[in-house]
Structures are given as structure tokens and as C-alpha cells.
Amino acid sequence: MTGRDAADLLDVQRAEHLRLMRELTQRKRTGDLSDQLICDHALFHLEADLRWLELTAARLGQLAKAVTP
């Protein structure tokens, strides 16, 4: 709808999620139990977001047909 390539946008978002996951994983390795729990919480949310990004990427063709007049 904006004219931007949705696949590119999803790729950028996916890369940022993976970067954050690497940071959190490192923090989890060196942190105390409280840090580990906080990192696990954030990692699970990022993992769910990644699954949604993958699903959305798989449906881009359908989405394009739905929003294009």
C-alpha cells in the first residue's frame, strides 16, 4: 500500500530481531537468575514475532492481491 517492498521490510525487521536475540542470549549467559528470566521472557516474545514475520512473508502474495484494487 505504501509502495515499499514488503519482503524487504520484513527482512530488515527479521535481522533486527535476530540481532536482539543474540544480545539477549549473551546477557543470559553472563547474568544472574533474574537476568536469565528477563532475557527468556524477551527471547520468547522475539521468537513469536519471528514466527509471525515468517508467516507474513509466506503470505505476501495473498496480501498483495487483497490490498490491490
PyMOL Python script that loads the backbone (N, CA, C, O; Angstrom):
from pymol import cmd

cmd.read_pdbstr("""\
ATOM      1  N   MET A   1       0.821  -1.191   0.000  1.00  0.00           N
ATOM      2  CA  MET A   1       0.000   0.000   0.000  1.00  0.00           C
ATOM      3  C   MET A   1       0.869   1.261   0.000  1.00  0.00           C
ATOM      4  O   MET A   1       0.454   2.287  -0.538  1.00  0.00           O
ATOM      5  N   THR A   2       2.058   1.203   0.590  1.00  0.00           N
ATOM      6  CA  THR A   2       2.930   2.371   0.640  1.00  0.00           C
ATOM      7  C   THR A   2       3.870   2.442  -0.554  1.00  0.00           C
ATOM      8  O   THR A   2       4.547   3.450  -0.752  1.00  0.00           O
ATOM      9  N   GLY A   3       3.915   1.391  -1.342  1.00  0.00           N
ATOM     10  CA  GLY A   3       4.831   1.336  -2.462  1.00  0.00           C
ATOM     11  C   GLY A   3       6.189   0.746  -2.099  1.00  0.00           C
ATOM     12  O   GLY A   3       7.017   0.489  -2.974  1.00  0.00           O
ATOM     13  N   ARG A   4       6.412   0.535  -0.810  1.00  0.00           N
ATOM     14  CA  ARG A   4       7.667  -0.086  -0.375  1.00  0.00           C
ATOM     15  C   ARG A   4       7.569  -1.600  -0.528  1.00  0.00           C
ATOM     16  O   ARG A   4       6.479  -2.168  -0.456  1.00  0.00           O
ATOM     17  N   ASP A   5       8.697  -2.241  -0.736  1.00  0.00           N
ATOM     18  CA  ASP A   5       8.731  -3.692  -0.878  1.00  0.00           C
ATOM     19  C   ASP A   5       8.537  -4.337   0.496  1.00  0.00           C
ATOM     20  O   ASP A   5       9.385  -4.203   1.378  1.00  0.00           O
ATOM     21  N   ALA A   6       7.428  -5.029   0.665  1.00  0.00           N
ATOM     22  CA  ALA A   6       7.102  -5.637   1.954  1.00  0.00           C
ATOM     23  C   ALA A   6       8.122  -6.701   2.337  1.00  0.00           C
ATOM     24  O   ALA A   6       8.459  -6.831   3.514  1.00  0.00           O
ATOM     25  N   ALA A   7       8.616  -7.460   1.374  1.00  0.00           N
ATOM     26  CA  ALA A   7       9.600  -8.501   1.682  1.00  0.00           C
ATOM     27  C   ALA A   7      10.876  -7.885   2.250  1.00  0.00           C
ATOM     28  O   ALA A   7      11.466  -8.419   3.189  1.00  0.00           O
ATOM     29  N   ASP A   8      11.297  -6.757   1.674  1.00  0.00           N
ATOM     30  CA  ASP A   8      12.486  -6.073   2.194  1.00  0.00           C
ATOM     31  C   ASP A   8      12.254  -5.590   3.620  1.00  0.00           C
ATOM     32  O   ASP A   8      13.121  -5.733   4.482  1.00  0.00           O
ATOM     33  N   LEU A   9      11.101  -5.028   3.859  1.00  0.00           N
ATOM     34  CA  LEU A   9      10.762  -4.539   5.193  1.00  0.00           C
ATOM     35  C   LEU A   9      10.765  -5.686   6.210  1.00  0.00           C
ATOM     36  O   LEU A   9      11.275  -5.531   7.319  1.00  0.00           O
ATOM     37  N   LEU A  10      10.204  -6.815   5.837  1.00  0.00           N
ATOM     38  CA  LEU A  10      10.194  -7.981   6.728  1.00  0.00           C
ATOM     39  C   LEU A  10      11.606  -8.494   6.968  1.00  0.00           C
ATOM     40  O   LEU A  10      11.931  -8.923   8.075  1.00  0.00           O
ATOM     41  N   ASP A  11      12.453  -8.453   5.934  1.00  0.00           N
ATOM     42  CA  ASP A  11      13.849  -8.888   6.095  1.00  0.00           C
ATOM     43  C   ASP A  11      14.593  -7.998   7.080  1.00  0.00           C
ATOM     44  O   ASP A  11      15.362  -8.492   7.905  1.00  0.00           O
ATOM     45  N   VAL A  12      14.373  -6.697   7.001  1.00  0.00           N
ATOM     46  CA  VAL A  12      15.025  -5.761   7.922  1.00  0.00           C
ATOM     47  C   VAL A  12      14.556  -6.027   9.350  1.00  0.00           C
ATOM     48  O   VAL A  12      15.353  -6.049  10.288  1.00  0.00           O
ATOM     49  N   GLN A  13      13.262  -6.227   9.494  1.00  0.00           N
ATOM     50  CA  GLN A  13      12.716  -6.485  10.821  1.00  0.00           C
ATOM     51  C   GLN A  13      13.239  -7.810  11.379  1.00  0.00           C
ATOM     52  O   GLN A  13      13.562  -7.909  12.563  1.00  0.00           O
ATOM     53  N   ARG A  14      13.318  -8.813  10.526  1.00  0.00           N
ATOM     54  CA  ARG A  14      13.834 -10.123  10.944  1.00  0.00           C
ATOM     55  C   ARG A  14      15.290  -9.993  11.399  1.00  0.00           C
ATOM     56  O   ARG A  14      15.666 -10.545  12.433  1.00  0.00           O
ATOM     57  N   ALA A  15      16.094  -9.281  10.648  1.00  0.00           N
ATOM     58  CA  ALA A  15      17.503  -9.101  11.004  1.00  0.00           C
ATOM     59  C   ALA A  15      17.651  -8.397  12.357  1.00  0.00           C
ATOM     60  O   ALA A  15      18.509  -8.763  13.159  1.00  0.00           O
ATOM     61  N   GLU A  16      16.825  -7.400  12.602  1.00  0.00           N
ATOM     62  CA  GLU A  16      16.883  -6.684  13.884  1.00  0.00           C
ATOM     63  C   GLU A  16      16.466  -7.598  15.032  1.00  0.00           C
ATOM     64  O   GLU A  16      17.073  -7.562  16.103  1.00  0.00           O
ATOM     65  N   HIS A  17      15.450  -8.403  14.821  1.00  0.00           N
ATOM     66  CA  HIS A  17      15.022  -9.349  15.858  1.00  0.00           C
ATOM     67  C   HIS A  17      16.152 -10.333  16.176  1.00  0.00           C
ATOM     68  O   HIS A  17      16.418 -10.625  17.342  1.00  0.00           O
ATOM     69  N   LEU A  18      16.805 -10.833  15.144  1.00  0.00           N
ATOM     70  CA  LEU A  18      17.897 -11.780  15.363  1.00  0.00           C
ATOM     71  C   LEU A  18      19.067 -11.114  16.089  1.00  0.00           C
ATOM     72  O   LEU A  18      19.707 -11.738  16.935  1.00  0.00           O
ATOM     73  N   ARG A  19      19.346  -9.862  15.765  1.00  0.00           N
ATOM     74  CA  ARG A  19      20.408  -9.138  16.454  1.00  0.00           C
ATOM     75  C   ARG A  19      20.088  -9.010  17.948  1.00  0.00           C
ATOM     76  O   ARG A  19      20.937  -9.254  18.805  1.00  0.00           O
ATOM     77  N   LEU A  20      18.844  -8.621  18.232  1.00  0.00           N
ATOM     78  CA  LEU A  20      18.426  -8.504  19.626  1.00  0.00           C
ATOM     79  C   LEU A  20      18.481  -9.839  20.349  1.00  0.00           C
ATOM     80  O   LEU A  20      18.860  -9.901  21.519  1.00  0.00           O
ATOM     81  N   MET A  21      18.105 -10.904  19.657  1.00  0.00           N
ATOM     82  CA  MET A  21      18.145 -12.231  20.270  1.00  0.00           C
ATOM     83  C   MET A  21      19.575 -12.633  20.616  1.00  0.00           C
ATOM     84  O   MET A  21      19.807 -13.244  21.659  1.00  0.00           O
ATOM     85  N   ARG A  22      20.540 -12.297  19.752  1.00  0.00           N
ATOM     86  CA  ARG A  22      21.935 -12.600  20.054  1.00  0.00           C
ATOM     87  C   ARG A  22      22.398 -11.831  21.292  1.00  0.00           C
ATOM     88  O   ARG A  22      23.081 -12.387  22.152  1.00  0.00           O
ATOM     89  N   GLU A  23      22.028 -10.556  21.379  1.00  0.00           N
ATOM     90  CA  GLU A  23      22.385  -9.754  22.548  1.00  0.00           C
ATOM     91  C   GLU A  23      21.792 -10.334  23.836  1.00  0.00           C
ATOM     92  O   GLU A  23      22.473 -10.458  24.854  1.00  0.00           O
ATOM     93  N   LEU A  24      20.526 -10.679  23.762  1.00  0.00           N
ATOM     94  CA  LEU A  24      19.859 -11.234  24.940  1.00  0.00           C
ATOM     95  C   LEU A  24      20.451 -12.574  25.347  1.00  0.00           C
ATOM     96  O   LEU A  24      20.582 -12.861  26.537  1.00  0.00           O
ATOM     97  N   THR A  25      20.808 -13.388  24.374  1.00  0.00           N
ATOM     98  CA  THR A  25      21.405 -14.688  24.665  1.00  0.00           C
ATOM     99  C   THR A  25      22.749 -14.504  25.365  1.00  0.00           C
ATOM    100  O   THR A  25      23.065 -15.238  26.302  1.00  0.00           O
ATOM    101  N   GLN A  26      23.536 -13.538  24.921  1.00  0.00           N
ATOM    102  CA  GLN A  26      24.810 -13.260  25.575  1.00  0.00           C
ATOM    103  C   GLN A  26      24.579 -12.759  27.002  1.00  0.00           C
ATOM    104  O   GLN A  26      25.256 -13.194  27.933  1.00  0.00           O
ATOM    105  N   ARG A  27      23.632 -11.855  27.166  1.00  0.00           N
ATOM    106  CA  ARG A  27      23.320 -11.343  28.501  1.00  0.00           C
ATOM    107  C   ARG A  27      22.854 -12.471  29.422  1.00  0.00           C
ATOM    108  O   ARG A  27      23.200 -12.513  30.603  1.00  0.00           O
ATOM    109  N   LYS A  28      22.066 -13.377  28.859  1.00  0.00           N
ATOM    110  CA  LYS A  28      21.544 -14.501  29.635  1.00  0.00           C
ATOM    111  C   LYS A  28      22.681 -15.398  30.125  1.00  0.00           C
ATOM    112  O   LYS A  28      22.644 -15.896  31.250  1.00  0.00           O
ATOM    113  N   ARG A  29      23.691 -15.602  29.276  1.00  0.00           N
ATOM    114  CA  ARG A  29      24.825 -16.458  29.645  1.00  0.00           C
ATOM    115  C   ARG A  29      25.604 -15.901  30.827  1.00  0.00           C
ATOM    116  O   ARG A  29      26.117 -16.655  31.655  1.00  0.00           O
ATOM    117  N   THR A  30      25.689 -14.588  30.901  1.00  0.00           N
ATOM    118  CA  THR A  30      26.536 -13.962  31.922  1.00  0.00           C
ATOM    119  C   THR A  30      25.754 -13.411  33.110  1.00  0.00           C
ATOM    120  O   THR A  30      26.345 -12.971  34.096  1.00  0.00           O
ATOM    121  N   GLY A  31      24.439 -13.436  33.016  1.00  0.00           N
ATOM    122  CA  GLY A  31      23.623 -12.819  34.054  1.00  0.00           C
ATOM    123  C   GLY A  31      23.243 -13.753  35.182  1.00  0.00           C
ATOM    124  O   GLY A  31      23.447 -14.965  35.118  1.00  0.00           O
ATOM    125  N   ASP A  32      22.689 -13.154  36.207  1.00  0.00           N
ATOM    126  CA  ASP A  32      22.176 -13.941  37.325  1.00  0.00           C
ATOM    127  C   ASP A  32      20.793 -14.483  36.960  1.00  0.00           C
ATOM    128  O   ASP A  32      20.314 -14.283  35.844  1.00  0.00           O
ATOM    129  N   LEU A  33      20.167 -15.160  37.896  1.00  0.00           N
ATOM    130  CA  LEU A  33      18.871 -15.788  37.619  1.00  0.00           C
ATOM    131  C   LEU A  33      17.829 -14.767  37.184  1.00  0.00           C
ATOM    132  O   LEU A  33      17.028 -15.035  36.289  1.00  0.00           O
ATOM    133  N   SER A  34      17.839 -13.611  37.808  1.00  0.00           N
ATOM    134  CA  SER A  34      16.884 -12.565  37.435  1.00  0.00           C
ATOM    135  C   SER A  34      17.086 -12.134  35.985  1.00  0.00           C
ATOM    136  O   SER A  34      16.122 -12.013  35.228  1.00  0.00           O
ATOM    137  N   ASP A  35      18.344 -11.904  35.600  1.00  0.00           N
ATOM    138  CA  ASP A  35      18.650 -11.553  34.205  1.00  0.00           C
ATOM    139  C   ASP A  35      18.225 -12.663  33.256  1.00  0.00           C
ATOM    140  O   ASP A  35      17.681 -12.397  32.184  1.00  0.00           O
ATOM    141  N   GLN A  36      18.473 -13.894  33.648  1.00  0.00           N
ATOM    142  CA  GLN A  36      18.113 -15.028  32.796  1.00  0.00           C
ATOM    143  C   GLN A  36      16.614 -15.071  32.545  1.00  0.00           C
ATOM    144  O   GLN A  36      16.175 -15.304  31.419  1.00  0.00           O
ATOM    145  N   LEU A  37      15.828 -14.846  33.594  1.00  0.00           N
ATOM    146  CA  LEU A  37      14.371 -14.871  33.441  1.00  0.00           C
ATOM    147  C   LEU A  37      13.887 -13.720  32.572  1.00  0.00           C
ATOM    148  O   LEU A  37      13.006 -13.904  31.733  1.00  0.00           O
ATOM    149  N   ILE A  38      14.451 -12.543  32.765  1.00  0.00           N
ATOM    150  CA  ILE A  38      14.080 -11.385  31.952  1.00  0.00           C
ATOM    151  C   ILE A  38      14.422 -11.636  30.487  1.00  0.00           C
ATOM    152  O   ILE A  38      13.631 -11.344  29.591  1.00  0.00           O
ATOM    153  N   CYS A  39      15.612 -12.182  30.261  1.00  0.00           N
ATOM    154  CA  CYS A  39      16.037 -12.468  28.896  1.00  0.00           C
ATOM    155  C   CYS A  39      15.170 -13.552  28.258  1.00  0.00           C
ATOM    156  O   CYS A  39      14.811 -13.451  27.084  1.00  0.00           O
ATOM    157  N   ASP A  40      14.835 -14.581  29.024  1.00  0.00           N
ATOM    158  CA  ASP A  40      13.952 -15.631  28.493  1.00  0.00           C
ATOM    159  C   ASP A  40      12.616 -15.033  28.060  1.00  0.00           C
ATOM    160  O   ASP A  40      12.098 -15.367  26.994  1.00  0.00           O
ATOM    161  N   HIS A  41      12.069 -14.165  28.873  1.00  0.00           N
ATOM    162  CA  HIS A  41      10.791 -13.529  28.551  1.00  0.00           C
ATOM    163  C   HIS A  41      10.899 -12.777  27.227  1.00  0.00           C
ATOM    164  O   HIS A  41      10.059 -12.942  26.342  1.00  0.00           O
ATOM    165  N   ALA A  42      11.919 -11.967  27.099  1.00  0.00           N
ATOM    166  CA  ALA A  42      12.110 -11.192  25.874  1.00  0.00           C
ATOM    167  C   ALA A  42      12.386 -12.103  24.680  1.00  0.00           C
ATOM    168  O   ALA A  42      11.876 -11.863  23.585  1.00  0.00           O
ATOM    169  N   LEU A  43      13.183 -13.135  24.885  1.00  0.00           N
ATOM    170  CA  LEU A  43      13.503 -14.060  23.794  1.00  0.00           C
ATOM    171  C   LEU A  43      12.258 -14.785  23.286  1.00  0.00           C
ATOM    172  O   LEU A  43      12.098 -14.969  22.079  1.00  0.00           O
ATOM    173  N   PHE A  44      11.383 -15.195  24.192  1.00  0.00           N
ATOM    174  CA  PHE A  44      10.156 -15.868  23.763  1.00  0.00           C
ATOM    175  C   PHE A  44       9.266 -14.934  22.942  1.00  0.00           C
ATOM    176  O   PHE A  44       8.640 -15.360  21.972  1.00  0.00           O
ATOM    177  N   HIS A  45       9.213 -13.675  23.330  1.00  0.00           N
ATOM    178  CA  HIS A  45       8.422 -12.710  22.555  1.00  0.00           C
ATOM    179  C   HIS A  45       9.029 -12.482  21.173  1.00  0.00           C
ATOM    180  O   HIS A  45       8.311 -12.438  20.174  1.00  0.00           O
ATOM    181  N   LEU A  46      10.337 -12.339  21.121  1.00  0.00           N
ATOM    182  CA  LEU A  46      11.002 -12.154  19.829  1.00  0.00           C
ATOM    183  C   LEU A  46      10.833 -13.389  18.948  1.00  0.00           C
ATOM    184  O   LEU A  46      10.652 -13.271  17.736  1.00  0.00           O
ATOM    185  N   GLU A  47      10.892 -14.563  19.550  1.00  0.00           N
ATOM    186  CA  GLU A  47      10.695 -15.800  18.791  1.00  0.00           C
ATOM    187  C   GLU A  47       9.291 -15.852  18.191  1.00  0.00           C
ATOM    188  O   GLU A  47       9.117 -16.251  17.040  1.00  0.00           O
ATOM    189  N   ALA A  48       8.302 -15.451  18.968  1.00  0.00           N
ATOM    190  CA  ALA A  48       6.926 -15.416  18.457  1.00  0.00           C
ATOM    191  C   ALA A  48       6.807 -14.399  17.327  1.00  0.00           C
ATOM    192  O   ALA A  48       6.146 -14.662  16.322  1.00  0.00           O
ATOM    193  N   ASP A  49       7.437 -13.254  17.485  1.00  0.00           N
ATOM    194  CA  ASP A  49       7.424 -12.249  16.417  1.00  0.00           C
ATOM    195  C   ASP A  49       8.072 -12.793  15.148  1.00  0.00           C
ATOM    196  O   ASP A  49       7.573 -12.557  14.048  1.00  0.00           O
ATOM    197  N   LEU A  50       9.173 -13.515  15.293  1.00  0.00           N
ATOM    198  CA  LEU A  50       9.835 -14.094  14.120  1.00  0.00           C
ATOM    199  C   LEU A  50       8.929 -15.089  13.401  1.00  0.00           C
ATOM    200  O   LEU A  50       8.886 -15.120  12.171  1.00  0.00           O
ATOM    201  N   ARG A  51       8.215 -15.894  14.164  1.00  0.00           N
ATOM    202  CA  ARG A  51       7.271 -16.838  13.537  1.00  0.00           C
ATOM    203  C   ARG A  51       6.208 -16.077  12.761  1.00  0.00           C
ATOM    204  O   ARG A  51       5.832 -16.479  11.660  1.00  0.00           O
ATOM    205  N   TRP A  52       5.717 -14.969  13.338  1.00  0.00           N
ATOM    206  CA  TRP A  52       4.715 -14.165  12.648  1.00  0.00           C
ATOM    207  C   TRP A  52       5.309 -13.544  11.380  1.00  0.00           C
ATOM    208  O   TRP A  52       4.646 -13.501  10.344  1.00  0.00           O
ATOM    209  N   LEU A  53       6.546 -13.064  11.456  1.00  0.00           N
ATOM    210  CA  LEU A  53       7.200 -12.490  10.274  1.00  0.00           C
ATOM    211  C   LEU A  53       7.324 -13.532   9.163  1.00  0.00           C
ATOM    212  O   LEU A  53       7.087 -13.226   7.994  1.00  0.00           O
ATOM    213  N   GLU A  54       7.691 -14.753   9.522  1.00  0.00           N
ATOM    214  CA  GLU A  54       7.814 -15.823   8.529  1.00  0.00           C
ATOM    215  C   GLU A  54       6.464 -16.148   7.899  1.00  0.00           C
ATOM    216  O   GLU A  54       6.365 -16.332   6.686  1.00  0.00           O
ATOM    217  N   LEU A  55       5.439 -16.217   8.717  1.00  0.00           N
ATOM    218  CA  LEU A  55       4.099 -16.483   8.206  1.00  0.00           C
ATOM    219  C   LEU A  55       3.640 -15.368   7.271  1.00  0.00           C
ATOM    220  O   LEU A  55       3.074 -15.626   6.209  1.00  0.00           O
ATOM    221  N   THR A  56       3.887 -14.147   7.675  1.00  0.00           N
ATOM    222  CA  THR A  56       3.512 -12.996   6.858  1.00  0.00           C
ATOM    223  C   THR A  56       4.269 -13.008   5.541  1.00  0.00           C
ATOM    224  O   THR A  56       3.685 -12.757   4.487  1.00  0.00           O
ATOM    225  N   ALA A  57       5.565 -13.299   5.589  1.00  0.00           N
ATOM    226  CA  ALA A  57       6.364 -13.360   4.365  1.00  0.00           C
ATOM    227  C   ALA A  57       5.819 -14.422   3.412  1.00  0.00           C
ATOM    228  O   ALA A  57       5.804 -14.228   2.196  1.00  0.00           O
ATOM    229  N   ALA A  58       5.377 -15.534   3.968  1.00  0.00           N
ATOM    230  CA  ALA A  58       4.822 -16.605   3.140  1.00  0.00           C
ATOM    231  C   ALA A  58       3.492 -16.212   2.501  1.00  0.00           C
ATOM    232  O   ALA A  58       3.089 -16.789   1.491  1.00  0.00           O
ATOM    233  N   ARG A  59       2.816 -15.232   3.090  1.00  0.00           N
ATOM    234  CA  ARG A  59       1.504 -14.829   2.588  1.00  0.00           C
ATOM    235  C   ARG A  59       1.525 -13.499   1.828  1.00  0.00           C
ATOM    236  O   ARG A  59       0.464 -12.932   1.565  1.00  0.00           O
ATOM    237  N   LEU A  60       2.687 -12.998   1.477  1.00  0.00           N
ATOM    238  CA  LEU A  60       2.757 -11.697   0.815  1.00  0.00           C
ATOM    239  C   LEU A  60       1.996 -11.655  -0.498  1.00  0.00           C
ATOM    240  O   LEU A  60       1.387 -10.641  -0.839  1.00  0.00           O
ATOM    241  N   GLY A  61       2.031 -12.748  -1.228  1.00  0.00           N
ATOM    242  CA  GLY A  61       1.299 -12.799  -2.487  1.00  0.00           C
ATOM    243  C   GLY A  61      -0.192 -12.638  -2.272  1.00  0.00           C
ATOM    244  O   GLY A  61      -0.852 -11.889  -2.992  1.00  0.00           O
ATOM    245  N   GLN A  62      -0.721 -13.337  -1.287  1.00  0.00           N
ATOM    246  CA  GLN A  62      -2.142 -13.220  -0.961  1.00  0.00           C
ATOM    247  C   GLN A  62      -2.476 -11.808  -0.473  1.00  0.00           C
ATOM    248  O   GLN A  62      -3.508 -11.238  -0.828  1.00  0.00           O
ATOM    249  N   LEU A  63      -1.590 -11.267   0.338  1.00  0.00           N
ATOM    250  CA  LEU A  63      -1.813  -9.921   0.868  1.00  0.00           C
ATOM    251  C   LEU A  63      -1.839  -8.890  -0.259  1.00  0.00           C
ATOM    252  O   LEU A  63      -2.687  -7.998  -0.272  1.00  0.00           O
ATOM    253  N   ALA A  64      -0.917  -9.014  -1.190  1.00  0.00           N
ATOM    254  CA  ALA A  64      -0.867  -8.072  -2.317  1.00  0.00           C
ATOM    255  C   ALA A  64      -2.172  -8.104  -3.112  1.00  0.00           C
ATOM    256  O   ALA A  64      -2.674  -7.059  -3.527  1.00  0.00           O
ATOM    257  N   LYS A  65      -2.718  -9.298  -3.322  1.00  0.00           N
ATOM    258  CA  LYS A  65      -3.980  -9.413  -4.050  1.00  0.00           C
ATOM    259  C   LYS A  65      -5.126  -8.794  -3.256  1.00  0.00           C
ATOM    260  O   LYS A  65      -6.033  -8.199  -3.837  1.00  0.00           O
ATOM    261  N   ALA A  66      -5.089  -8.931  -1.937  1.00  0.00           N
ATOM    262  CA  ALA A  66      -6.182  -8.420  -1.088  1.00  0.00           C
ATOM    263  C   ALA A  66      -6.196  -6.903  -1.011  1.00  0.00           C
ATOM    264  O   ALA A  66      -7.262  -6.304  -0.871  1.00  0.00           O
ATOM    265  N   VAL A  67      -5.030  -6.270  -1.099  1.00  0.00           N
ATOM    266  CA  VAL A  67      -4.985  -4.821  -0.921  1.00  0.00           C
ATOM    267  C   VAL A  67      -4.863  -4.059  -2.237  1.00  0.00           C
ATOM    268  O   VAL A  67      -4.945  -2.831  -2.241  1.00  0.00           O
ATOM    269  N   THR A  68      -4.670  -4.756  -3.347  1.00  0.00           N
ATOM    270  CA  THR A  68      -4.568  -4.105  -4.649  1.00  0.00           C
ATOM    271  C   THR A  68      -5.927  -4.112  -5.327  1.00  0.00           C
ATOM    272  O   THR A  68      -6.549  -5.160  -5.496  1.00  0.00           O
ATOM    273  N   PRO A  69      -6.379  -2.917  -5.714  1.00  0.00           N
ATOM    274  CA  PRO A  69      -7.705  -2.847  -6.360  1.00  0.00           C
ATOM    275  C   PRO A  69      -7.745  -3.532  -7.699  1.00  0.00           C
ATOM    276  O   PRO A  69      -8.789  -3.551  -8.351  1.00  0.00           O
TER     277      PRO A  69
END
""", "prot")
cmd.dss("prot")
cmd.show_as("cartoon", "prot")
cmd.util.cbc("prot")
cmd.orient("prot")
